[in-house]
Amino acid sequence: MIFDEKKNLDFYKNLGIEGRYAKAVAFLQNTDLKALEPGKYEIDGKDVYANVTAYTTIPWDEAKYEAHEHYTDIQYVIEGSEIMTYAPVHEMTVKTPYNPDKDVVFFENSTPGLQIVAGPDQYLIFNPWDAHKPKAMNGQQAPIKKVIVKIKED
C-alpha cells in the first residue's frame, strides 16, 4: 500500500509491467479530473482504465474490505475526504468468496487495519495483496468524488 500526493505521481510511473503505471500517471496528471462525470474511462483497454465515482461517505463499520487478484487500484480523491483502511490480505477472513467476473473478494470487518484520511489530490495505491476499505466517513458523512484507476497486473 502506498499513500501519497499528486506532486509525487512521477515517482510511480515506472512501476509494474509494460508501461501501465506510466499510462495511469499520465491520465491523473493530464486530465481535468474535476470535470469528469461519474463513469468508466478507457485509458489502455482492459489493462488500464478509470472509474470515476461520486457518493456520500458511510460509517467505518458499514464500509467493506475488498481486494482484487488481477488489478492494482490507485484510489485518487478529487473532492472531499474519506478514511481508507489497509490490511494485508493474509490477515483477513473471507466473507464473500472471490468473484472472477468482477475481480473482487470481500472480507470480514474484524480487522482494524491502518486507517488513513485521504483528501483532495491524495491517493492510495492498493496492490493485489492489499485488502482495502474505502468509503468510510471522516467524522461525519460527506460527499466525495474520486477516481479509481485500475492497472492490470498479469
LINJO-V975834 format. One record per backbone hydrogen bond with DSSP energy under -0.5 kcal/mol. CO is the residue of the C=O (numbers start at 1). NH is the residue of the N-H. E is the energy in kcal/mol with one decimal. If there is no record, write none. Layout:
co:CO nh:NH e:E
co:CO nh:NH e:E
This chain:
co:2 nh:125 e:-2.5
co:4 nh:123 e:-2.3
co:5 nh:8 e:-2.2
co:6 nh:9 e:-2.1
co:8 nh:11 e:-1.4
co:9 nh:12 e:-2.0
co:10 nh:13 e:-1.2
co:12 nh:15 e:-1.6
co:13 nh:22 e:-0.7
co:15 nh:21 e:-0.6
co:17 nh:20 e:-2.0
co:19 nh:23 e:-1.8
co:20 nh:24 e:-2.1
co:21 nh:25 e:-3.0
co:22 nh:26 e:-2.5
co:23 nh:27 e:-2.0
co:24 nh:28 e:-2.2
co:25 nh:29 e:-2.4
co:26 nh:30 e:-2.5
co:27 nh:31 e:-1.0
co:31 nh:33 e:-1.7
co:32 nh:35 e:-1.1
co:32 nh:36 e:-0.6
co:33 nh:36 e:-1.0
co:39 nh:52 e:-3.2
co:41 nh:50 e:-2.9
co:44 nh:47 e:-1.7
co:44 nh:48 e:-0.9
co:45 nh:44 e:-0.5
co:47 nh:152 e:-3.1
co:48 nh:43 e:-1.7
co:48 nh:44 e:-3.1
co:49 nh:150 e:-3.5
co:50 nh:41 e:-3.3
co:50 nh:52 e:-0.5
co:51 nh:53 e:-0.5
co:51 nh:148 e:-2.8
co:52 nh:39 e:-1.6
co:53 nh:146 e:-2.5
co:55 nh:144 e:-2.6
co:58 nh:137 e:-3.0
co:59 nh:62 e:-1.6
co:59 nh:63 e:-1.1
co:60 nh:63 e:-0.6
co:65 nh:107 e:-1.7
co:66 nh:132 e:-2.7
co:67 nh:105 e:-1.9
co:70 nh:153 e:-3.1
co:72 nh:151 e:-2.6
co:73 nh:75 e:-0.6
co:73 nh:126 e:-2.8
co:74 nh:76 e:-0.9
co:74 nh:149 e:-2.5
co:75 nh:77 e:-0.5
co:75 nh:124 e:-1.7
co:76 nh:147 e:-2.6
co:77 nh:121 e:-2.5
co:79 nh:145 e:-2.4
co:82 nh:84 e:-0.6
co:82 nh:118 e:-2.9
co:83 nh:136 e:-1.3
co:84 nh:116 e:-2.7
co:85 nh:133 e:-2.4
co:86 nh:114 e:-2.8
co:87 nh:131 e:-2.4
co:88 nh:91 e:-1.9
co:89 nh:92 e:-2.0
co:92 nh:94 e:-0.5
co:93 nh:108 e:-3.0
co:96 nh:106 e:-1.9
co:98 nh:100 e:-0.6
co:99 nh:102 e:-0.7
co:99 nh:103 e:-1.3
co:99 nh:104 e:-1.3
co:104 nh:99 e:-2.7
co:105 nh:67 e:-1.5
co:106 nh:95 e:-2.7
co:106 nh:96 e:-1.8
co:107 nh:65 e:-0.6
co:110 nh:112 e:-0.5
co:113 nh:115 e:-0.6
co:114 nh:86 e:-2.2
co:116 nh:84 e:-2.8
co:116 nh:118 e:-0.6
co:118 nh:82 e:-1.9
co:119 nh:122 e:-1.7
co:121 nh:6 e:-2.4
co:122 nh:77 e:-2.6
co:123 nh:4 e:-2.3
co:124 nh:75 e:-2.9
co:124 nh:126 e:-0.6
co:125 nh:2 e:-1.6
co:125 nh:127 e:-0.6
co:126 nh:73 e:-2.6
co:127 nh:130 e:-2.4
co:129 nh:89 e:-2.1
co:129 nh:131 e:-0.6
co:131 nh:87 e:-1.9
co:132 nh:66 e:-2.3
co:133 nh:85 e:-1.9
co:135 nh:58 e:-2.7
co:136 nh:83 e:-3.1
co:137 nh:139 e:-0.9
co:138 nh:140 e:-1.2
co:140 nh:138 e:-0.6
co:142 nh:57 e:-2.8
co:144 nh:55 e:-2.0
co:145 nh:78 e:-2.6
co:145 nh:79 e:-2.1
co:146 nh:53 e:-3.1
co:147 nh:76 e:-3.0
co:147 nh:149 e:-0.6
co:148 nh:51 e:-2.3
co:148 nh:150 e:-0.6
co:149 nh:74 e:-2.2
co:149 nh:151 e:-0.5
co:150 nh:49 e:-1.8
co:150 nh:152 e:-0.5
co:151 nh:72 e:-2.6
